Every structure is written in structure tokens, then in C-alpha cells.
Amino acid sequence: MELERLRKTLRNKKGASEETPFGPDALVYKVMNKMFALVAWQAEPLRITLKCNPDFALVLRDQYPAITAGYHMNKKHWNSIILDGSLSEKELIEMIDDSYELVIKGLKKADREKLAQ
């Protein structure tokens, strides 16, 4: 997936924002001030770090050489994915959706309700 399509996919999530709190090399995507994705947009090939269910994260790491423990993140809950073409766009979008949903589920009830409006 190319950078602009990836950015559009991430920004189109309900309530999502794109920020650069770690400097200009990392695009951070948040919902209700909680991160669900981090894109190393200047890396070649592109890299994205996504939240993941801990058990499923291990399965994905075993299944795909392009998926490793989250770089500079909690290795149990985050995966880093090298976008080298070895994963299909559909698989990547499913991982993005899962990351977003995990963050939503972890929000306070009031924040989930506010987002739902």
C-alpha cells in the first residue's frame, strides 16, 4: 500500500487524528487521544505499527516474516509490519481495523459514547 492511500485509510477512521508527537519521521494516528497506529513514513519500505491481541500477535509474527514485535512499543500488544508486498492490502486493512477496535474497546464508556455520536 502506498503512503497516501495508507494515510487516507487511517484518517478515515471515525474520530481519527494524524499527529507527529515523536517528530516529523513518525505519523501517529489516534482516536480519542489514544494511539492505534504509527507509520514510519520515510522508511523504505514503509512500516506501520499496530495494536494487536497478544495471542494473535504471536501467530502473525510466526506466519509472516514482515511482522515483528512492535518497534519501541510494548512487544506484547504491538506489531510492526514492513509493507514490502508480502501481505495483501486486505490483510493490512483487517489489521488496521483490529487495532482501531482494540483501542475503542479500551476507552472509557463516556468516550465510546461520545465517539458514537
C-alpha positions as CSV (number, residue, x, y, z in Angstrom):
1,M,0.0,0.0,0.0
2,E,1.3,3.4,-0.9
3,L,1.8,6.1,1.7
4,E,-1.1,8.4,0.6
5,R,-3.6,5.5,0.5
6,L,-2.4,4.3,3.9
7,R,-2.8,7.8,5.4
8,K,-6.3,8.2,3.9
9,T,-7.3,4.7,5.3
10,L,-6.1,5.7,8.8
11,R,-7.5,9.2,8.8
12,N,-10.9,7.9,7.6
13,K,-11.5,6.0,10.8
14,K,-14.2,7.7,12.9
15,G,-12.6,10.3,15.2
16,A,-9.1,9.6,14.0
17,S,-6.4,12.3,14.0
18,E,-3.0,12.4,12.5
19,E,-0.2,13.8,14.6
20,T,3.6,14.0,14.9
21,P,4.3,13.9,18.6
22,F,7.6,11.9,18.2
23,G,9.0,14.2,15.5
24,P,8.5,14.5,11.7
25,D,9.6,10.9,10.9
26,A,6.6,9.2,12.6
27,L,3.0,9.8,11.8
28,V,0.8,8.8,14.8
29,Y,-2.9,8.1,14.4
30,K,-5.1,8.4,17.4
31,V,-8.7,8.1,18.3
32,M,-9.9,10.0,21.5
33,N,-6.2,10.7,22.2
34,K,-5.2,7.0,22.2
35,M,-2.8,5.7,19.6
36,F,-3.9,3.0,17.2
37,A,-1.2,3.3,14.5
38,L,2.2,4.6,14.0
39,V,3.7,5.0,10.5
40,A,7.4,5.3,9.7
41,W,6.6,7.2,6.5
42,Q,10.2,7.8,5.5
43,A,11.3,4.2,5.9
44,E,11.9,2.2,2.7
45,P,9.8,0.1,2.5
46,L,7.1,1.8,4.6
47,R,6.5,0.4,8.1
48,I,3.4,0.6,10.3
49,T,3.0,-0.4,14.0
50,L,-0.4,-1.5,15.1
51,K,-2.0,-2.7,18.3
52,C,-2.9,-6.4,18.3
53,N,-4.4,-9.1,20.6
54,P,-1.3,-10.5,22.4
55,D,-2.1,-14.2,21.4
56,F,-2.9,-13.2,17.8
57,A,0.2,-11.0,17.6
58,L,2.4,-14.1,18.2
59,V,0.5,-16.1,15.5
60,L,1.0,-13.2,13.0
61,R,4.7,-13.0,13.8
62,D,5.1,-16.7,13.2
63,Q,3.1,-16.6,9.9
64,Y,4.7,-13.5,8.3
65,P,8.4,-12.6,8.2
66,A,7.4,-8.9,7.6
67,I,5.6,-8.8,11.1
68,T,7.8,-8.3,14.2
69,A,7.3,-7.2,17.7
70,G,6.4,-3.5,17.9
71,Y,9.4,-1.3,17.5
72,H,9.8,0.9,20.5
73,M,6.4,-0.3,21.8
74,N,5.1,-2.8,24.3
75,K,6.1,-6.0,22.4
76,K,3.2,-7.9,23.8
77,H,0.5,-5.7,22.4
78,W,2.0,-4.1,19.3
79,N,3.3,-5.4,16.0
80,S,5.5,-3.6,13.4
81,I,4.7,-4.5,9.8
82,I,7.1,-3.9,6.9
83,L,4.9,-3.1,3.9
84,D,7.1,-5.0,1.4
85,G,4.1,-6.5,-0.5
86,S,4.2,-9.8,1.3
87,L,0.8,-9.0,3.0
88,S,-2.2,-8.3,0.9
89,E,-3.9,-4.9,1.2
90,K,-7.0,-6.7,2.6
91,E,-4.9,-8.3,5.3
92,L,-3.3,-5.0,6.2
93,I,-6.7,-3.2,6.4
94,E,-8.0,-6.0,8.6
95,M,-5.0,-5.4,11.0
96,I,-5.7,-1.7,11.0
97,D,-9.4,-2.3,11.7
98,D,-8.4,-4.7,14.6
99,S,-6.0,-2.1,16.1
100,Y,-8.6,0.6,15.9
101,E,-11.3,-1.6,17.5
102,L,-8.9,-2.7,20.3
103,V,-8.3,0.9,21.2
104,I,-12.0,1.8,21.1
105,K,-12.8,-1.2,23.4
106,G,-10.2,0.2,25.9
107,L,-11.8,3.6,26.0
108,K,-13.9,4.8,28.9
109,K,-17.6,4.3,28.4
110,A,-18.2,8.1,28.2
111,D,-15.5,8.4,25.4
112,R,-17.0,5.5,23.5
113,E,-20.4,7.1,23.7
114,K,-19.0,10.5,22.6
115,L,-17.3,8.8,19.6
116,A,-20.5,7.0,18.7
117,Q,-22.4,10.3,18.3
